[in-house]
Amino acid sequence: MTASIVFCIFFPVMSDYCNICDTRRPEGGTNHLVLNGGELWIEFCEPCGKSETLQNPETGETVTVQALFDRSKG
Ligand SMILES: [Zn+2]
């Protein structure tokens, strides 16, 4: 098993809260990124997605939350 990050997307109906900047109902809404097979959930607004980064502990790769989200869609 070499896959280091497994992620998928949920589209919540009710929740609308950015976990990064602690803003409820941020402008533009939020997206959900689920990492490590569901162990780590991040709900984020658009500005945070572009500024907040995550590091893959296995590869050392640092990517923005938004980039991971975009990657998970494609
Ligand atoms: Zn935010």
N, CA, C, O and the ligand as a Tripos MOL2 file, in Angstrom:
@<TRIPOS>MOLECULE
protein
  297   295    75     0     0
PROTEIN
NO_CHARGES

@<TRIPOS>ATOM
      1 N           0.8550   -1.1990    0.0000 N.3       1 MET1
      2 CA          0.0000    0.0000    0.0000 C.3       1 MET1
      3 C           0.8770    1.2300    0.0000 C.2       1 MET1
      4 O           1.4780    1.5690    1.0200 O.2       1 MET1
      5 N           0.9560    1.8930   -1.1210 N.am      2 THR2
      6 CA          1.8450    3.0400   -1.2090 C.3       2 THR2
      7 C           1.1090    4.3650   -1.2160 C.2       2 THR2
      8 O           1.7230    5.4180   -1.0490 O.2       2 THR2
      9 N          -0.1940    4.3220   -1.4050 N.am      3 ALA3
     10 CA         -0.9460    5.5750   -1.4370 C.3       3 ALA3
     11 C          -0.8640    6.2630   -0.0860 C.2       3 ALA3
     12 O          -1.1670    5.6650    0.9470 O.2       3 ALA3
     13 N          -0.4560    7.5110   -0.0990 N.am      4 SER4
     14 CA         -0.2310    8.2070    1.1660 C.3       4 SER4
     15 C          -1.4330    9.0300    1.5970 C.2       4 SER4
     16 O          -1.7170    9.1420    2.7890 O.2       4 SER4
     17 N          -2.1160    9.5850    0.6620 N.am      5 ILE5
     18 CA         -3.2760   10.3990    1.0110 C.3       5 ILE5
     19 C          -4.4570    9.9380    0.1790 C.2       5 ILE5
     20 O          -4.4030    9.9210   -1.0510 O.2       5 ILE5
     21 N          -5.4910    9.5750    0.8500 N.am      6 VAL6
     22 CA         -6.7200    9.1990    0.1630 C.3       6 VAL6
     23 C          -7.7680   10.2340    0.5100 C.2       6 VAL6
     24 O          -8.0370   10.4910    1.6830 O.2       6 VAL6
     25 N          -8.3470   10.8150   -0.4970 N.am      7 PHE7
     26 CA         -9.3270   11.8480   -0.1790 C.3       7 PHE7
     27 C         -10.5390   11.7610   -1.0790 C.2       7 PHE7
     28 O         -10.4740   11.2690   -2.2060 O.2       7 PHE7
     29 N         -11.6170   12.2390   -0.5630 N.am      8 CYS8
     30 CA        -12.8320   12.3010   -1.3380 C.3       8 CYS8
     31 C         -13.5970   13.5450   -0.9060 C.2       8 CYS8
     32 O         -13.1880   14.2420    0.0220 O.2       8 CYS8
     33 N         -14.6790   13.8150   -1.5650 N.am      9 ILE9
     34 CA        -15.3920   15.0710   -1.3530 C.3       9 ILE9
     35 C         -16.8050   14.7970   -0.8610 C.2       9 ILE9
     36 O         -17.4800   13.8780   -1.3250 O.2       9 ILE9
     37 N         -17.2260   15.6060    0.0760 N.am     10 PHE10
     38 CA        -18.6190   15.5880    0.4700 C.3      10 PHE10
     39 C         -19.2150   16.9610    0.1850 C.2      10 PHE10
     40 O         -18.5350   17.9820    0.2860 O.2      10 PHE10
     41 N         -20.4500   16.9680   -0.1590 N.am     11 PHE11
     42 CA        -21.1280   18.2390   -0.3900 C.3      11 PHE11
     43 C         -22.2050   18.4140    0.6730 C.2      11 PHE11
     44 O         -23.3320   17.9450    0.5100 O.2      11 PHE11
     45 N         -21.8610   19.0790    1.7410 N.am     12 PRO12
     46 CA        -22.8200   19.2070    2.8440 C.3      12 PRO12
     47 C         -23.9710   20.1270    2.4800 C.2      12 PRO12
     48 O         -23.8230   21.0640    1.6950 O.2      12 PRO12
     49 N         -25.1070   19.8400    3.0630 N.am     13 VAL13
     50 CA        -26.2770   20.6600    2.8080 C.3      13 VAL13
     51 C         -26.4110   21.7360    3.8810 C.2      13 VAL13
     52 O         -26.7070   22.8920    3.5820 O.2      13 VAL13
     53 N         -26.1900   21.3430    5.1310 N.am     14 MET14
     54 CA        -26.4490   22.2570    6.2340 C.3      14 MET14
     55 C         -25.1990   22.9990    6.7030 C.2      14 MET14
     56 O         -25.2500   24.1910    7.0060 O.2      14 MET14
     57 N         -24.0940   22.2920    6.7600 N.am     15 SER15
     58 CA        -22.9100   22.8730    7.3710 C.3      15 SER15
     59 C         -22.3210   23.9590    6.4770 C.2      15 SER15
     60 O         -22.2880   23.8280    5.2530 O.2      15 SER15
     61 N         -21.8650   25.0150    7.1000 N.am     16 ASP16
     62 CA        -21.2640   26.1110    6.3470 C.3      16 ASP16
     63 C         -20.3490   26.8870    7.2930 C.2      16 ASP16
     64 O         -20.6310   28.0270    7.6650 O.2      16 ASP16
     65 N         -19.2550   26.2430    7.6680 N.am     17 TYR17
     66 CA        -18.3940   26.7940    8.7060 C.3      17 TYR17
     67 C         -16.9430   26.4980    8.3550 C.2      17 TYR17
     68 O         -16.5620   25.3410    8.1720 O.2      17 TYR17
     69 N         -16.1330   27.5590    8.2620 N.am     18 CYS18
     70 CA        -14.7290   27.3520    7.9370 C.3      18 CYS18
     71 C         -13.9550   26.9680    9.1880 C.2      18 CYS18
     72 O         -13.9390   27.7180   10.1640 O.2      18 CYS18
     73 N         -13.3140   25.8030    9.1650 N.am     19 ASN19
     74 CA        -12.5550   25.3150   10.3160 C.3      19 ASN19
     75 C         -11.2370   26.0530   10.4760 C.2      19 ASN19
     76 O         -10.6260   25.9960   11.5430 O.2      19 ASN19
     77 N         -10.7930   26.7350    9.4490 N.am     20 ILE20
     78 CA         -9.4650   27.3500    9.4970 C.3      20 ILE20
     79 C          -9.5320   28.7570   10.0890 C.2      20 ILE20
     80 O          -8.7290   29.0910   10.9600 O.2      20 ILE20
     81 N         -10.4580   29.5730    9.6430 N.am     21 CYS21
     82 CA        -10.5590   30.9380   10.1690 C.3      21 CYS21
     83 C         -11.7470   31.1050   11.1100 C.2      21 CYS21
     84 O         -12.0450   32.2180   11.5430 O.2      21 CYS21
     85 N         -12.4320   29.9930   11.4300 N.am     22 ASP22
     86 CA        -13.5430   30.0350   12.3760 C.3      22 ASP22
     87 C         -14.6210   31.0320   11.9700 C.2      22 ASP22
     88 O         -15.1050   31.8140   12.7880 O.2      22 ASP22
     89 N         -14.9820   30.9880   10.7120 N.am     23 THR23
     90 CA        -16.0310   31.8720   10.2130 C.3      23 THR23
     91 C         -17.2570   31.0600    9.8390 C.2      23 THR23
     92 O         -17.1800   30.1090    9.0610 O.2      23 THR23
     93 N         -18.3710   31.4450   10.3970 N.am     24 ARG24
     94 CA        -19.6140   30.7910    9.9990 C.3      24 ARG24
     95 C         -20.1870   31.4970    8.7770 C.2      24 ARG24
     96 O         -20.2220   32.7260    8.7050 O.2      24 ARG24
     97 N         -20.6280   30.7050    7.8340 N.am     25 ARG25
     98 CA        -21.1680   31.2230    6.5820 C.3      25 ARG25
     99 C         -20.2260   32.2240    5.9080 C.2      25 ARG25
    100 O         -20.6210   33.3630    5.6590 O.2      25 ARG25
    101 N         -19.0060   31.8230    5.6130 N.am     26 PRO26
    102 CA        -18.0960   32.7250    4.9220 C.3      26 PRO26
    103 C         -18.6180   33.0420    3.5300 C.2      26 PRO26
    104 O         -19.3800   32.2800    2.9350 O.2      26 PRO26
    105 N         -18.1900   34.1750    3.0390 N.am     27 GLU27
    106 CA        -18.6070   34.5830    1.7040 C.3      27 GLU27
    107 C         -18.1350   33.5570    0.6880 C.2      27 GLU27
    108 O         -16.9630   33.1800    0.6920 O.2      27 GLU27
    109 N         -19.0010   33.1130   -0.1560 N.am     28 GLY28
    110 CA        -18.6380   32.1130   -1.1430 C.3      28 GLY28
    111 C         -18.8330   30.6920   -0.6680 C.2      28 GLY28
    112 O         -18.6460   29.7510   -1.4390 O.2      28 GLY28
    113 N         -19.2120   30.5150    0.6120 N.am     29 GLY29
    114 CA        -19.4730   29.1760    1.1210 C.3      29 GLY29
    115 C         -18.1980   28.4210    1.4430 C.2      29 GLY29
    116 O         -17.1060   28.9890    1.4450 O.2      29 GLY29
    117 N         -18.3510   27.1410    1.7130 N.am     30 THR30
    118 CA        -17.2080   26.3110    2.0890 C.3      30 THR30
    119 C         -17.1390   25.0600    1.2270 C.2      30 THR30
    120 O         -18.1200   24.6460    0.6090 O.2      30 THR30
    121 N         -15.9520   24.4750    1.2080 N.am     31 ASN31
    122 CA        -15.7510   23.1600    0.6080 C.3      31 ASN31
    123 C         -15.2540   22.2070    1.6850 C.2      31 ASN31
    124 O         -14.7360   22.6400    2.7150 O.2      31 ASN31
    125 N         -15.4140   20.9120    1.4460 N.am     32 HIS32
    126 CA        -14.9260   19.9010    2.3830 C.3      32 HIS32
    127 C         -13.8260   19.0830    1.7280 C.2      32 HIS32
    128 O         -13.9550   18.6120    0.5990 O.2      32 HIS32
    129 N         -12.7450   18.9320    2.4710 N.am     33 LEU33
    130 CA        -11.6740   18.0470    2.0400 C.3      33 LEU33
    131 C         -11.5180   16.9740    3.1080 C.2      33 LEU33
    132 O         -11.3450   17.2930    4.2840 O.2      33 LEU33
    133 N         -11.5770   15.7020    2.7100 N.am     34 VAL34
    134 CA        -11.4570   14.5990    3.6480 C.3      34 VAL34
    135 C         -10.1830   13.8450    3.3260 C.2      34 VAL34
    136 O         -10.0060   13.3410    2.2170 O.2      34 VAL34
    137 N          -9.2930   13.7740    4.3120 N.am     35 LEU35
    138 CA         -7.9800   13.1850    4.0920 C.3      35 LEU35
    139 C          -7.8370   11.8900    4.8720 C.2      35 LEU35
    140 O          -8.5870   11.6170    5.8100 O.2      35 LEU35
    141 N          -6.8590   11.1060    4.4620 N.am     36 ASN36
    142 CA         -6.4860    9.8920    5.1910 C.3      36 ASN36
    143 C          -7.6740    8.9630    5.4010 C.2      36 ASN36
    144 O          -7.8660    8.4090    6.4840 O.2      36 ASN36
    145 N          -8.4580    8.8040    4.3570 N.am     37 GLY37
    146 CA         -9.5600    7.8710    4.4180 C.3      37 GLY37
    147 C         -10.6280    8.2390    5.4210 C.2      37 GLY37
    148 O         -11.3460    7.3670    5.9100 O.2      37 GLY37
    149 N         -10.7470    9.5260    5.7390 N.am     38 GLY38
    150 CA        -11.8000    9.9720    6.6350 C.3      38 GLY38
    151 C         -11.3110   10.3420    8.0220 C.2      38 GLY38
    152 O         -12.1070   10.7600    8.8620 O.2      38 GLY38
    153 N         -10.0170   10.1960    8.2820 N.am     39 GLU39
    154 CA         -9.4850   10.5320    9.6100 C.3      39 GLU39
    155 C          -9.4320   12.0340    9.8290 C.2      39 GLU39
    156 O          -9.5990   12.5090   10.9520 O.2      39 GLU39
    157 N          -9.2020   12.7740    8.7670 N.am     40 LEU40
    158 CA         -9.0260   14.2180    8.8860 C.3      40 LEU40
    159 C          -9.9950   14.9350    7.9660 C.2      40 LEU40
    160 O          -9.9770   14.7550    6.7480 O.2      40 LEU40
    161 N         -10.8320   15.7420    8.5680 N.am     41 TRP41
    162 CA        -11.7970   16.5170    7.8040 C.3      41 TRP41
    163 C         -11.4220   17.9830    7.8840 C.2      41 TRP41
    164 O         -11.1020   18.4920    8.9580 O.2      41 TRP41
    165 N         -11.4620   18.6500    6.7660 N.am     42 ILE42
    166 CA        -11.2270   20.0820    6.7460 C.3      42 ILE42
    167 C         -12.3510   20.7420    5.9630 C.2      42 ILE42
    168 O         -12.5790   20.4390    4.7920 O.2      42 ILE42
    169 N         -13.0400   21.6400    6.6280 N.am     43 GLU43
    170 CA        -14.0150   22.4680    5.9310 C.3      43 GLU43
    171 C         -13.3920   23.8470    5.8160 C.2      43 GLU43
    172 O         -12.9400   24.4110    6.8120 O.2      43 GLU43
    173 N         -13.3670   24.3820    4.6350 N.am     44 PHE44
    174 CA        -12.6140   25.6110    4.4340 C.3      44 PHE44
    175 C         -13.3320   26.5490    3.4770 C.2      44 PHE44
    176 O         -14.0640   26.1200    2.5860 O.2      44 PHE44
    177 N         -13.1000   27.8540    3.6880 N.am     45 CYS45
    178 CA        -13.6150   28.8510    2.7600 C.3      45 CYS45
    179 C         -12.5710   29.0910    1.6660 C.2      45 CYS45
    180 O         -11.4340   28.6300    1.7640 O.2      45 CYS45
    181 N         -12.9660   29.7980    0.6540 N.am     46 GLU46
    182 CA        -12.0910   29.9530   -0.5010 C.3      46 GLU46
    183 C         -10.7520   30.6350   -0.1660 C.2      46 GLU46
    184 O          -9.7020   30.1460   -0.5830 O.2      46 GLU46
    185 N         -10.7690   31.7520    0.5780 N.am     47 PRO47
    186 CA         -9.4750   32.3870    0.8900 C.3      47 PRO47
    187 C          -8.5480   31.4760    1.6860 C.2      47 PRO47
    188 O          -7.3430   31.4430    1.4380 O.2      47 PRO47
    189 N          -9.1060   30.7370    2.6410 N.am     48 CYS48
    190 CA         -8.2760   29.8310    3.4460 C.3      48 CYS48
    191 C          -7.7240   28.6890    2.5960 C.2      48 CYS48
    192 O          -6.5860   28.2600    2.7840 O.2      48 CYS48
    193 N          -8.5300   28.2050    1.6700 N.am     49 GLY49
    194 CA         -8.0690   27.1210    0.8170 C.3      49 GLY49
    195 C          -6.8440   27.5040    0.0080 C.2      49 GLY49
    196 O          -5.9950   26.6710   -0.3120 O.2      49 GLY49
    197 N          -6.7750   28.8020   -0.3170 N.am     50 LYS50
    198 CA         -5.6530   29.2530   -1.1340 C.3      50 LYS50
    199 C          -4.4300   29.6060   -0.3040 C.2      50 LYS50
    200 O          -3.3160   29.6350   -0.8260 O.2      50 LYS50
    201 N          -4.6260   29.8790    1.0000 N.am     51 SER51
    202 CA         -3.4990   30.3020    1.8350 C.3      51 SER51
    203 C          -3.0000   29.1940    2.7490 C.2      51 SER51
    204 O          -1.8230   29.1610    3.1080 O.2      51 SER51
    205 N          -3.8980   28.2850    3.1250 N.am     52 GLU52
    206 CA         -3.5120   27.2250    4.0580 C.3      52 GLU52
    207 C          -2.8500   26.0770    3.2870 C.2      52 GLU52
    208 O          -3.3430   25.6590    2.2390 O.2      52 GLU52
    209 N          -1.7360   25.5770    3.8130 N.am     53 THR53
    210 CA         -1.0560   24.4840    3.1360 C.3      53 THR53
    211 C          -0.9800   23.2590    4.0400 C.2      53 THR53
    212 O          -1.0170   23.3570    5.2660 O.2      53 THR53
    213 N          -0.8760   22.1220    3.4010 N.am     54 LEU54
    214 CA         -0.7040   20.8510    4.0960 C.3      54 LEU54
    215 C           0.5330   20.1710    3.5430 C.2      54 LEU54
    216 O           0.8590   20.3010    2.3630 O.2      54 LEU54
    217 N           1.2200   19.4390    4.4200 N.am     55 GLN55
    218 CA          2.3930   18.7100    3.9540 C.3      55 GLN55
    219 C           2.1300   17.2120    4.0050 C.2      55 GLN55
    220 O           1.6420   16.6780    5.0000 O.2      55 GLN55
    221 N           2.4600   16.5660    2.9240 N.am     56 ASN56
    222 CA          2.4020   15.1090    2.8810 C.3      56 ASN56
    223 C           3.6120   14.5630    3.6270 C.2      56 ASN56
    224 O           4.7440   14.7690    3.1910 O.2      56 ASN56
    225 N           3.3960   13.8710    4.7430 N.am     57 PRO57
    226 CA          4.5320   13.4300    5.5630 C.3      57 PRO57
    227 C           5.4220   12.4140    4.8660 C.2      57 PRO57
    228 O           6.5790   12.2460    5.2530 O.2      57 PRO57
    229 N           4.9190   11.7440    3.8660 N.am     58 GLU58
    230 CA          5.7150   10.7140    3.2000 C.3      58 GLU58
    231 C           6.5710   11.2780    2.0730 C.2      58 GLU58
    232 O           7.6930   10.8240    1.8460 O.2      58 GLU58
    233 N           6.0380   12.2580    1.3760 N.am     59 THR59
    234 CA          6.7740   12.7980    0.2350 C.3      59 THR59
    235 C           7.3950   14.1530    0.5300 C.2      59 THR59
    236 O           8.2820   14.6030   -0.1950 O.2      59 THR59
    237 N           6.9270   14.8150    1.6050 N.am     60 GLY60
    238 CA          7.4070   16.1490    1.9080 C.3      60 GLY60
    239 C           6.7790   17.2190    1.0440 C.2      60 GLY60
    240 O           7.1030   18.4000    1.1670 O.2      60 GLY60
    241 N           5.8850   16.8070    0.1760 N.am     61 GLU61
    242 CA          5.2260   17.7480   -0.7270 C.3      61 GLU61
    243 C           4.3120   18.6870    0.0630 C.2      61 GLU61
    244 O           3.5320   18.2340    0.9020 O.2      61 GLU61
    245 N           4.4040   19.9660   -0.1980 N.am     62 THR62
    246 CA          3.5180   20.9360    0.4370 C.3      62 THR62
    247 C           2.5850   21.5140   -0.6070 C.2      62 THR62
    248 O           3.0240   22.0680   -1.6150 O.2      62 THR62
    249 N           1.3120   21.3810   -0.3570 N.am     63 VAL63
    250 CA          0.3180   21.8620   -1.3090 C.3      63 VAL63
    251 C          -0.7610   22.6290   -0.5480 C.2      63 VAL63
    252 O          -0.9610   22.4100    0.6470 O.2      63 VAL63
    253 N          -1.4400   23.5130   -1.2330 N.am     64 THR64
    254 CA         -2.5410   24.2310   -0.5900 C.3      64 THR64
    255 C          -3.7560   23.3230   -0.4800 C.2      64 THR64
    256 O          -3.9170   22.3550   -1.2230 O.2      64 THR64
    257 N          -4.6000   23.6770    0.4730 N.am     65 VAL65
    258 CA         -5.8440   22.9340    0.6460 C.3      65 VAL65
    259 C          -6.6630   22.9700   -0.6420 C.2      65 VAL65
    260 O          -7.2650   21.9760   -1.0460 O.2      65 VAL65
    261 N          -6.6680   24.1340   -1.2670 N.am     66 GLN66
    262 CA         -7.4350   24.2740   -2.5090 C.3      66 GLN66
    263 C          -6.8870   23.3610   -3.6030 C.2      66 GLN66
    264 O          -7.6490   22.7660   -4.3650 O.2      66 GLN66
    265 N          -5.5640   23.2560   -3.6740 N.am     67 ALA67
    266 CA         -4.9530   22.4080   -4.6970 C.3      67 ALA67
    267 C          -5.3070   20.9450   -4.4730 C.2      67 ALA67
    268 O          -5.5710   20.2080   -5.4220 O.2      67 ALA67
    269 N          -5.3100   20.5320   -3.2080 N.am     68 LEU68
    270 CA         -5.7020   19.1590   -2.9020 C.3      68 LEU68
    271 C          -7.1630   18.9210   -3.2620 C.2      68 LEU68
    272 O          -7.5300   17.8730   -3.7930 O.2      68 LEU68
    273 N          -7.9810   19.9170   -2.9590 N.am     69 PHE69
    274 CA         -9.4080   19.8050   -3.2690 C.3      69 PHE69
    275 C          -9.6110   19.6890   -4.7790 C.2      69 PHE69
    276 O         -10.3760   18.8490   -5.2520 O.2      69 PHE69
    277 N          -8.9140   20.5440   -5.5230 N.am     70 ASP70
    278 CA         -9.0350   20.4970   -6.9760 C.3      70 ASP70
    279 C          -8.5570   19.1590   -7.5200 C.2      70 ASP70
    280 O          -9.1550   18.5960   -8.4370 O.2      70 ASP70
    281 N          -7.4680   18.6590   -6.9420 N.am     71 ARG71
    282 CA         -6.9090   17.3900   -7.3900 C.3      71 ARG71
    283 C          -7.8880   16.2450   -7.1310 C.2      71 ARG71
    284 O          -8.0160   15.3250   -7.9390 O.2      71 ARG71
    285 N          -8.5670   16.3190   -6.0040 N.am     72 SER72
    286 CA         -9.4720   15.2400   -5.6370 C.3      72 SER72
    287 C         -10.6840   15.1890   -6.5580 C.2      72 SER72
    288 O         -11.3350   14.1530   -6.6920 O.2      72 SER72
    289 N         -10.9790   16.3250   -7.1920 N.am     73 LYS73
    290 CA        -12.1130   16.3550   -8.1090 C.3      73 LYS73
    291 C         -11.7410   15.7680   -9.4560 C.2      73 LYS73
    292 O         -12.5970   15.2400  -10.1670 O.2      73 LYS73
    293 N         -10.4500   15.8590   -9.8130 N.am     74 GLY74
    294 CA        -10.0680   15.4590  -11.1420 C.3      74 GLY74
    295 C          -9.5470   14.0530  -11.1890 C.2      74 GLY74
    296 O          -9.1790   13.5660  -12.2580 O.2      74 GLY74
    297 ZN        -11.6670   30.4610    6.2250 Zn       75 ZN75
@<TRIPOS>BOND
     1     1     2 1
     2     2     3 1
     3     3     4 2
     4     3     5 am
     5     5     6 1
     6     6     7 1
     7     7     8 2
     8     7     9 am
     9     9    10 1
    10    10    11 1
    11    11    12 2
    12    11    13 am
    13    13    14 1
    14    14    15 1
    15    15    16 2
    16    15    17 am
    17    17    18 1
    18    18    19 1
    19    19    20 2
    20    19    21 am
    21    21    22 1
    22    22    23 1
    23    23    24 2
    24    23    25 am
    25    25    26 1
    26    26    27 1
    27    27    28 2
    28    27    29 am
    29    29    30 1
    30    30    31 1
    31    31    32 2
    32    31    33 am
    33    33    34 1
    34    34    35 1
    35    35    36 2
    36    35    37 am
    37    37    38 1
    38    38    39 1
    39    39    40 2
    40    39    41 am
    41    41    42 1
    42    42    43 1
    43    43    44 2
    44    43    45 am
    45    45    46 1
    46    46    47 1
    47    47    48 2
    48    47    49 am
    49    49    50 1
    50    50    51 1
    51    51    52 2
    52    51    53 am
    53    53    54 1
    54    54    55 1
    55    55    56 2
    56    55    57 am
    57    57    58 1
    58    58    59 1
    59    59    60 2
    60    59    61 am
    61    61    62 1
    62    62    63 1
    63    63    64 2
    64    63    65 am
    65    65    66 1
    66    66    67 1
    67    67    68 2
    68    67    69 am
    69    69    70 1
    70    70    71 1
    71    71    72 2
    72    71    73 am
    73    73    74 1
    74    74    75 1
    75    75    76 2
    76    75    77 am
    77    77    78 1
    78    78    79 1
    79    79    80 2
    80    79    81 am
    81    81    82 1
    82    82    83 1
    83    83    84 2
    84    83    85 am
    85    85    86 1
    86    86    87 1
    87    87    88 2
    88    87    89 am
    89    89    90 1
    90    90    91 1
    91    91    92 2
    92    91    93 am
    93    93    94 1
    94    94    95 1
    95    95    96 2
    96    95    97 am
    97    97    98 1
    98    98    99 1
    99    99   100 2
   100    99   101 am
   101   101   102 1
   102   102   103 1
   103   103   104 2
   104   103   105 am
   105   105   106 1
   106   106   107 1
   107   107   108 2
   108   107   109 am
   109   109   110 1
   110   110   111 1
   111   111   112 2
   112   111   113 am
   113   113   114 1
   114   114   115 1
   115   115   116 2
   116   115   117 am
   117   117   118 1
   118   118   119 1
   119   119   120 2
   120   119   121 am
   121   121   122 1
   122   122   123 1
   123   123   124 2
   124   123   125 am
   125   125   126 1
   126   126   127 1
   127   127   128 2
   128   127   129 am
   129   129   130 1
   130   130   131 1
   131   131   132 2
   132   131   133 am
   133   133   134 1
   134   134   135 1
   135   135   136 2
   136   135   137 am
   137   137   138 1
   138   138   139 1
   139   139   140 2
   140   139   141 am
   141   141   142 1
   142   142   143 1
   143   143   144 2
   144   143   145 am
   145   145   146 1
   146   146   147 1
   147   147   148 2
   148   147   149 am
   149   149   150 1
   150   150   151 1
   151   151   152 2
   152   151   153 am
   153   153   154 1
   154   154   155 1
   155   155   156 2
   156   155   157 am
   157   157   158 1
   158   158   159 1
   159   159   160 2
   160   159   161 am
   161   161   162 1
   162   162   163 1
   163   163   164 2
   164   163   165 am
   165   165   166 1
   166   166   167 1
   167   167   168 2
   168   167   169 am
   169   169   170 1
   170   170   171 1
   171   171   172 2
   172   171   173 am
   173   173   174 1
   174   174   175 1
   175   175   176 2
   176   175   177 am
   177   177   178 1
   178   178   179 1
   179   179   180 2
   180   179   181 am
   181   181   182 1
   182   182   183 1
   183   183   184 2
   184   183   185 am
   185   185   186 1
   186   186   187 1
   187   187   188 2
   188   187   189 am
   189   189   190 1
   190   190   191 1
   191   191   192 2
   192   191   193 am
   193   193   194 1
   194   194   195 1
   195   195   196 2
   196   195   197 am
   197   197   198 1
   198   198   199 1
   199   199   200 2
   200   199   201 am
   201   201   202 1
   202   202   203 1
   203   203   204 2
   204   203   205 am
   205   205   206 1
   206   206   207 1
   207   207   208 2
   208   207   209 am
   209   209   210 1
   210   210   211 1
   211   211   212 2
   212   211   213 am
   213   213   214 1
   214   214   215 1
   215   215   216 2
   216   215   217 am
   217   217   218 1
   218   218   219 1
   219   219   220 2
   220   219   221 am
   221   221   222 1
   222   222   223 1
   223   223   224 2
   224   223   225 am
   225   225   226 1
   226   226   227 1
   227   227   228 2
   228   227   229 am
   229   229   230 1
   230   230   231 1
   231   231   232 2
   232   231   233 am
   233   233   234 1
   234   234   235 1
   235   235   236 2
   236   235   237 am
   237   237   238 1
   238   238   239 1
   239   239   240 2
   240   239   241 am
   241   241   242 1
   242   242   243 1
   243   243   244 2
   244   243   245 am
   245   245   246 1
   246   246   247 1
   247   247   248 2
   248   247   249 am
   249   249   250 1
   250   250   251 1
   251   251   252 2
   252   251   253 am
   253   253   254 1
   254   254   255 1
   255   255   256 2
   256   255   257 am
   257   257   258 1
   258   258   259 1
   259   259   260 2
   260   259   261 am
   261   261   262 1
   262   262   263 1
   263   263   264 2
   264   263   265 am
   265   265   266 1
   266   266   267 1
   267   267   268 2
   268   267   269 am
   269   269   270 1
   270   270   271 1
   271   271   272 2
   272   271   273 am
   273   273   274 1
   274   274   275 1
   275   275   276 2
   276   275   277 am
   277   277   278 1
   278   278   279 1
   279   279   280 2
   280   279   281 am
   281   281   282 1
   282   282   283 1
   283   283   284 2
   284   283   285 am
   285   285   286 1
   286   286   287 1
   287   287   288 2
   288   287   289 am
   289   289   290 1
   290   290   291 1
   291   291   292 2
   292   291   293 am
   293   293   294 1
   294   294   295 1
   295   295   296 2
@<TRIPOS>SUBSTRUCTURE
     1 MET1         2 RESIDUE 1 A MET
     2 THR2         6 RESIDUE 1 A THR
     3 ALA3        10 RESIDUE 1 A ALA
     4 SER4        14 RESIDUE 1 A SER
     5 ILE5        18 RESIDUE 1 A ILE
     6 VAL6        22 RESIDUE 1 A VAL
     7 PHE7        26 RESIDUE 1 A PHE
     8 CYS8        30 RESIDUE 1 A CYS
     9 ILE9        34 RESIDUE 1 A ILE
    10 PHE10       38 RESIDUE 1 A PHE
    11 PHE11       42 RESIDUE 1 A PHE
    12 PRO12       46 RESIDUE 1 A PRO
    13 VAL13       50 RESIDUE 1 A VAL
    14 MET14       54 RESIDUE 1 A MET
    15 SER15       58 RESIDUE 1 A SER
    16 ASP16       62 RESIDUE 1 A ASP
    17 TYR17       66 RESIDUE 1 A TYR
    18 CYS18       70 RESIDUE 1 A CYS
    19 ASN19       74 RESIDUE 1 A ASN
    20 ILE20       78 RESIDUE 1 A ILE
    21 CYS21       82 RESIDUE 1 A CYS
    22 ASP22       86 RESIDUE 1 A ASP
    23 THR23       90 RESIDUE 1 A THR
    24 ARG24       94 RESIDUE 1 A ARG
    25 ARG25       98 RESIDUE 1 A ARG
    26 PRO26      102 RESIDUE 1 A PRO
    27 GLU27      106 RESIDUE 1 A GLU
    28 GLY28      110 RESIDUE 1 A GLY
    29 GLY29      114 RESIDUE 1 A GLY
    30 THR30      118 RESIDUE 1 A THR
    31 ASN31      122 RESIDUE 1 A ASN
    32 HIS32      126 RESIDUE 1 A HIS
    33 LEU33      130 RESIDUE 1 A LEU
    34 VAL34      134 RESIDUE 1 A VAL
    35 LEU35      138 RESIDUE 1 A LEU
    36 ASN36      142 RESIDUE 1 A ASN
    37 GLY37      146 RESIDUE 1 A GLY
    38 GLY38      150 RESIDUE 1 A GLY
    39 GLU39      154 RESIDUE 1 A GLU
    40 LEU40      158 RESIDUE 1 A LEU
    41 TRP41      162 RESIDUE 1 A TRP
    42 ILE42      166 RESIDUE 1 A ILE
    43 GLU43      170 RESIDUE 1 A GLU
    44 PHE44      174 RESIDUE 1 A PHE
    45 CYS45      178 RESIDUE 1 A CYS
    46 GLU46      182 RESIDUE 1 A GLU
    47 PRO47      186 RESIDUE 1 A PRO
    48 CYS48      190 RESIDUE 1 A CYS
    49 GLY49      194 RESIDUE 1 A GLY
    50 LYS50      198 RESIDUE 1 A LYS
    51 SER51      202 RESIDUE 1 A SER
    52 GLU52      206 RESIDUE 1 A GLU
    53 THR53      210 RESIDUE 1 A THR
    54 LEU54      214 RESIDUE 1 A LEU
    55 GLN55      218 RESIDUE 1 A GLN
    56 ASN56      222 RESIDUE 1 A ASN
    57 PRO57      226 RESIDUE 1 A PRO
    58 GLU58      230 RESIDUE 1 A GLU
    59 THR59      234 RESIDUE 1 A THR
    60 GLY60      238 RESIDUE 1 A GLY
    61 GLU61      242 RESIDUE 1 A GLU
    62 THR62      246 RESIDUE 1 A THR
    63 VAL63      250 RESIDUE 1 A VAL
    64 THR64      254 RESIDUE 1 A THR
    65 VAL65      258 RESIDUE 1 A VAL
    66 GLN66      262 RESIDUE 1 A GLN
    67 ALA67      266 RESIDUE 1 A ALA
    68 LEU68      270 RESIDUE 1 A LEU
    69 PHE69      274 RESIDUE 1 A PHE
    70 ASP70      278 RESIDUE 1 A ASP
    71 ARG71      282 RESIDUE 1 A ARG
    72 SER72      286 RESIDUE 1 A SER
    73 LYS73      290 RESIDUE 1 A LYS
    74 GLY74      294 RESIDUE 1 A GLY
    75 ZN75       297 GROUP 0 **** ****
